[in-house]
């Protein structure tokens, strides 16, 4: 768990310091992203947003895979089960 968090944190920091040119801007959310979760196998990233949705992305190319709608309030966090079969 600690190794996965460290990898995720380093990846996020790298994205924050990269230049804005040359990268695609993703607009899947209509509000700020409040949480991120990386699947145990590292293949899927899920973003949780104030726009009442969660979006699943391919971790390598950031291709949008699915949008989970229907929440009654802002989605503040997301997490995978240990085997990656469930998302909460």
ZAMAR-372094 format. One record per atom (N, C-alpha, C): residue in three letters; atom name; x, y, z. Coordinates in Angstrom, 2 decimals. Example, Ala and Ser with C-alpha at 12.3 -4.5 7.8 and 13.67 -1.06 7.14 Angstrom:
2
dotor; kolfi; east; north; up
ALA; N; 13.19; -5.69; 7.80 .
ALA; CA; 12.30; -4.50; 7.80 .
ALA; C; 13.20; -3.30; 7.80 .
SER; N; 12.85; -2.25; 7.08 .
SER; CA; 13.67; -1.06; 7.14 .
SER; C; 12.90; 0.03; 7.87 .
END
This chain:
88
dotor; kolfi; east; north; up
UNK; N; 0.82; -1.19; 0.00 .
UNK; CA; 0.00; 0.00; 0.00 .
UNK; C; 0.87; 1.26; 0.00 .
UNK; N; 1.89; 1.30; 0.84 .
UNK; CA; 2.76; 2.47; 0.91 .
UNK; C; 3.49; 2.69; -0.41 .
UNK; N; 3.91; 1.61; -1.05 .
UNK; CA; 4.62; 1.73; -2.33 .
UNK; C; 3.69; 2.30; -3.40 .
UNK; N; 2.45; 1.82; -3.41 .
UNK; CA; 1.48; 2.31; -4.39 .
UNK; C; 1.20; 3.80; -4.16 .
UNK; N; 1.05; 4.21; -2.90 .
UNK; CA; 0.81; 5.61; -2.58 .
UNK; C; 2.00; 6.46; -3.01 .
UNK; N; 3.21; 6.00; -2.74 .
UNK; CA; 4.41; 6.75; -3.11 .
UNK; C; 4.50; 6.91; -4.63 .
UNK; N; 4.24; 5.83; -5.37 .
UNK; CA; 4.24; 5.90; -6.83 .
UNK; C; 3.21; 6.91; -7.31 .
UNK; N; 2.02; 6.83; -6.75 .
UNK; CA; 0.95; 7.74; -7.14 .
UNK; C; 1.34; 9.19; -6.83 .
UNK; N; 1.86; 9.44; -5.64 .
UNK; CA; 2.23; 10.80; -5.24 .
UNK; C; 3.32; 11.35; -6.15 .
UNK; N; 4.33; 10.55; -6.45 .
UNK; CA; 5.41; 11.00; -7.34 .
UNK; C; 4.87; 11.29; -8.74 .
UNK; N; 3.96; 10.46; -9.22 .
UNK; CA; 3.36; 10.67; -10.54 .
UNK; C; 2.56; 11.96; -10.57 .
UNK; N; 1.79; 12.20; -9.52 .
UNK; CA; 0.99; 13.41; -9.45 .
UNK; C; 1.88; 14.64; -9.41 .
UNK; N; 2.94; 14.60; -8.62 .
UNK; CA; 3.87; 15.73; -8.54 .
UNK; C; 4.52; 16.00; -9.90 .
UNK; N; 4.87; 14.94; -10.60 .
UNK; CA; 5.48; 15.11; -11.92 .
UNK; C; 4.51; 15.79; -12.88 .
UNK; N; 3.23; 15.44; -12.81 .
UNK; CA; 2.24; 16.08; -13.67 .
UNK; C; 2.07; 17.56; -13.34 .
UNK; N; 2.18; 17.90; -12.08 .
UNK; CA; 1.99; 19.29; -11.66 .
UNK; C; 3.12; 20.20; -12.11 .
UNK; N; 4.32; 19.67; -12.26 .
UNK; CA; 5.45; 20.52; -12.64 .
UNK; C; 5.76; 20.49; -14.13 .
UNK; N; 5.06; 19.67; -14.90 .
UNK; CA; 5.28; 19.62; -16.34 .
UNK; C; 4.70; 20.87; -17.00 .
UNK; N; 5.28; 21.28; -18.12 .
UNK; CA; 4.75; 22.45; -18.83 .
UNK; C; 3.38; 22.17; -19.41 .
UNK; N; 2.57; 23.20; -19.54 .
UNK; CA; 1.20; 23.04; -20.03 .
UNK; C; 1.15; 22.74; -21.52 .
UNK; N; 2.14; 23.17; -22.29 .
UNK; CA; 2.13; 22.91; -23.73 .
UNK; C; 2.53; 21.47; -24.00 .
UNK; N; 1.95; 20.91; -25.05 .
UNK; CA; 2.32; 19.56; -25.44 .
UNK; C; 1.52; 18.47; -24.75 .
UNK; N; 0.60; 18.83; -23.88 .
UNK; CA; -0.21; 17.84; -23.19 .
UNK; C; -1.68; 18.13; -23.45 .
UNK; N; -2.48; 17.07; -23.54 .
UNK; CA; -3.92; 17.25; -23.72 .
UNK; C; -4.56; 17.69; -22.42 .
UNK; N; -5.54; 18.53; -22.53 .
UNK; CA; -6.32; 18.93; -21.36 .
UNK; C; -7.60; 18.10; -21.38 .
UNK; N; -7.82; 17.34; -20.33 .
UNK; CA; -9.00; 16.50; -20.25 .
UNK; C; -10.13; 17.28; -19.58 .
UNK; N; -11.31; 17.18; -20.16 .
UNK; CA; -12.45; 17.93; -19.64 .
UNK; C; -13.61; 17.01; -19.30 .
UNK; N; -13.33; 15.85; -18.75 .
UNK; CA; -14.38; 14.89; -18.42 .
UNK; C; -15.22; 15.36; -17.24 .
UNK; N; -14.65; 16.18; -16.37 .
UNK; CA; -15.38; 16.65; -15.20 .
UNK; C; -15.83; 18.10; -15.40 .
UNK; N; -16.99; 18.41; -14.83 .
UNK; CA; -17.50; 19.77; -14.87 .
UNK; C; -17.19; 20.54; -13.61 .
UNK; N; -16.44; 19.95; -12.71 .
UNK; CA; -16.07; 20.59; -11.46 .
UNK; C; -14.69; 20.13; -11.04 .
UNK; N; -14.21; 20.64; -9.90 .
UNK; CA; -12.87; 20.26; -9.45 .
UNK; C; -12.77; 18.78; -9.08 .
UNK; N; -11.62; 18.20; -9.35 .
UNK; CA; -11.34; 16.82; -8.96 .
UNK; C; -10.89; 16.83; -7.51 .
UNK; N; -11.54; 16.02; -6.67 .
UNK; CA; -11.25; 15.99; -5.24 .
UNK; C; -10.54; 14.73; -4.80 .
UNK; N; -10.56; 13.68; -5.60 .
UNK; CA; -9.91; 12.44; -5.20 .
UNK; C; -9.43; 11.65; -6.40 .
UNK; N; -8.40; 10.84; -6.17 .
UNK; CA; -7.83; 9.98; -7.20 .
UNK; C; -7.57; 8.60; -6.60 .
UNK; N; -7.74; 7.57; -7.39 .
UNK; CA; -7.42; 6.22; -6.94 .
UNK; C; -6.75; 5.48; -8.09 .
UNK; N; -5.73; 4.73; -7.79 .
UNK; CA; -5.03; 3.90; -8.77 .
UNK; C; -5.33; 2.45; -8.46 .
UNK; N; -5.71; 1.68; -9.48 .
UNK; CA; -6.02; 0.27; -9.28 .
UNK; C; -4.77; -0.48; -8.83 .
UNK; N; -4.95; -1.61; -8.12 .
UNK; CA; -3.80; -2.37; -7.63 .
UNK; C; -2.82; -2.81; -8.72 .
UNK; N; -3.33; -3.09; -9.92 .
UNK; CA; -2.43; -3.50; -11.00 .
UNK; C; -1.86; -2.31; -11.77 .
UNK; N; -2.27; -1.10; -11.41 .
UNK; CA; -1.72; 0.11; -12.02 .
UNK; C; -2.28; 0.44; -13.39 .
UNK; N; -3.33; -0.25; -13.83 .
UNK; CA; -3.84; -0.03; -15.18 .
UNK; C; -4.95; 1.02; -15.27 .
UNK; N; -5.61; 1.30; -14.15 .
UNK; CA; -6.76; 2.20; -14.16 .
UNK; C; -6.62; 3.27; -13.09 .
UNK; N; -6.95; 4.49; -13.46 .
UNK; CA; -6.98; 5.62; -12.54 .
UNK; C; -8.42; 6.10; -12.48 .
UNK; N; -8.93; 6.38; -11.29 .
UNK; CA; -10.28; 6.91; -11.13 .
UNK; C; -10.19; 8.28; -10.48 .
UNK; N; -10.89; 9.25; -11.07 .
UNK; CA; -10.96; 10.59; -10.50 .
UNK; C; -12.36; 10.82; -9.94 .
UNK; N; -12.43; 11.42; -8.76 .
UNK; CA; -13.69; 11.73; -8.09 .
UNK; C; -13.86; 13.24; -8.09 .
UNK; N; -15.08; 13.73; -8.40 .
UNK; CA; -15.25; 15.16; -8.61 .
UNK; C; -16.45; 15.74; -7.88 .
UNK; N; -16.40; 17.06; -7.70 .
UNK; CA; -17.51; 17.81; -7.13 .
UNK; C; -18.71; 17.85; -8.08 .
UNK; N; -18.54; 17.43; -9.33 .
UNK; CA; -19.64; 17.46; -10.28 .
UNK; C; -20.55; 16.23; -10.18 .
UNK; N; -20.44; 15.50; -9.06 .
UNK; CA; -21.28; 14.33; -8.76 .
UNK; C; -20.93; 13.12; -9.63 .
UNK; N; -19.70; 13.04; -10.11 .
UNK; CA; -19.32; 11.92; -10.96 .
UNK; C; -17.94; 11.38; -10.59 .
UNK; N; -17.67; 10.18; -11.06 .
UNK; CA; -16.34; 9.57; -10.98 .
UNK; C; -16.02; 9.09; -12.40 .
UNK; N; -14.78; 9.25; -12.81 .
UNK; CA; -14.39; 8.87; -14.17 .
UNK; C; -13.22; 7.90; -14.10 .
UNK; N; -13.33; 6.81; -14.85 .
UNK; CA; -12.26; 5.82; -14.96 .
UNK; C; -11.42; 6.10; -16.19 .
UNK; N; -10.09; 6.06; -16.02 .
UNK; CA; -9.14; 6.37; -17.09 .
UNK; C; -8.14; 5.23; -17.24 .
UNK; N; -7.64; 5.03; -18.43 .
UNK; CA; -6.49; 4.16; -18.63 .
UNK; C; -5.28; 4.88; -18.07 .
UNK; N; -4.55; 4.26; -17.18 .
UNK; CA; -3.46; 4.95; -16.47 .
UNK; C; -2.30; 5.33; -17.40 .
UNK; N; -2.07; 4.58; -18.45 .
UNK; CA; -0.93; 4.89; -19.33 .
UNK; C; -1.21; 6.06; -20.26 .
UNK; N; -2.31; 6.01; -20.98 .
UNK; CA; -2.59; 7.05; -21.97 .
UNK; C; -3.64; 8.05; -21.55 .
UNK; N; -4.17; 7.90; -20.33 .
UNK; CA; -5.25; 8.74; -19.83 .
UNK; C; -6.44; 8.77; -20.78 .
UNK; N; -6.75; 7.61; -21.38 .
UNK; CA; -7.93; 7.49; -22.21 .
UNK; C; -9.13; 7.26; -21.30 .
UNK; N; -10.19; 8.03; -21.51 .
UNK; CA; -11.38; 7.92; -20.67 .
UNK; C; -12.08; 6.60; -20.98 .
UNK; N; -12.28; 5.78; -19.95 .
UNK; CA; -12.89; 4.46; -20.13 .
UNK; C; -14.36; 4.43; -19.74 .
UNK; N; -14.72; 5.09; -18.63 .
UNK; CA; -16.10; 5.07; -18.18 .
UNK; C; -16.37; 6.26; -17.27 .
UNK; N; -17.62; 6.70; -17.27 .
UNK; CA; -18.06; 7.76; -16.36 .
UNK; C; -19.17; 7.20; -15.49 .
UNK; N; -19.00; 7.31; -14.19 .
UNK; CA; -19.98; 6.82; -13.23 .
UNK; C; -20.81; 8.00; -12.75 .
UNK; N; -22.07; 8.06; -13.20 .
UNK; CA; -22.98; 9.15; -12.87 .
UNK; C; -24.03; 8.68; -11.88 .
UNK; N; -24.86; 9.60; -11.40 .
UNK; CA; -25.99; 9.23; -10.55 .
UNK; C; -25.78; 9.44; -9.07 .
UNK; N; -24.67; 10.02; -8.68 .
UNK; CA; -24.44; 10.31; -7.27 .
UNK; C; -25.32; 11.49; -6.85 .
UNK; N; -25.73; 11.52; -5.58 .
UNK; CA; -26.59; 12.58; -5.07 .
UNK; C; -25.82; 13.76; -4.51 .
UNK; N; -24.52; 13.66; -4.48 .
UNK; CA; -23.66; 14.72; -3.93 .
UNK; C; -22.28; 14.61; -4.56 .
UNK; N; -21.42; 15.54; -4.20 .
UNK; CA; -20.05; 15.52; -4.70 .
UNK; C; -19.36; 14.21; -4.34 .
UNK; N; -18.55; 13.70; -5.23 .
UNK; CA; -17.77; 12.49; -4.97 .
UNK; C; -16.39; 12.97; -4.51 .
UNK; N; -16.09; 12.75; -3.24 .
UNK; CA; -14.87; 13.28; -2.64 .
UNK; C; -13.68; 12.34; -2.74 .
UNK; N; -13.93; 11.06; -2.84 .
UNK; CA; -12.83; 10.09; -2.83 .
UNK; C; -13.26; 8.82; -3.56 .
UNK; N; -12.29; 8.02; -3.91 .
UNK; CA; -12.53; 6.72; -4.54 .
UNK; C; -11.41; 5.80; -4.09 .
UNK; N; -11.71; 4.51; -4.03 .
UNK; CA; -10.68; 3.53; -3.67 .
UNK; C; -11.05; 2.17; -4.23 .
UNK; N; -10.06; 1.41; -4.60 .
UNK; CA; -10.24; 0.06; -5.10 .
UNK; C; -10.10; -0.94; -3.97 .
UNK; N; -10.79; -2.09; -4.11 .
UNK; CA; -10.56; -3.19; -3.18 .
UNK; C; -9.15; -3.73; -3.42 .
UNK; N; -8.64; -4.51; -2.50 .
UNK; CA; -7.26; -5.02; -2.58 .
UNK; C; -7.01; -5.81; -3.87 .
UNK; N; -8.02; -6.55; -4.35 .
UNK; CA; -7.83; -7.33; -5.58 .
UNK; C; -8.24; -6.56; -6.84 .
UNK; N; -8.73; -5.33; -6.68 .
UNK; CA; -9.09; -4.49; -7.81 .
UNK; C; -10.43; -4.78; -8.44 .
UNK; N; -11.22; -5.68; -7.85 .
UNK; CA; -12.49; -6.05; -8.45 .
UNK; C; -13.64; -5.11; -8.08 .
UNK; N; -13.46; -4.29; -7.05 .
UNK; CA; -14.51; -3.37; -6.63 .
UNK; C; -13.96; -1.96; -6.49 .
UNK; N; -14.83; -1.00; -6.73 .
UNK; CA; -14.50; 0.41; -6.56 .
UNK; C; -15.50; 1.01; -5.59 .
UNK; N; -15.02; 1.74; -4.60 .
UNK; CA; -15.92; 2.38; -3.63 .
UNK; C; -15.67; 3.87; -3.64 .
END
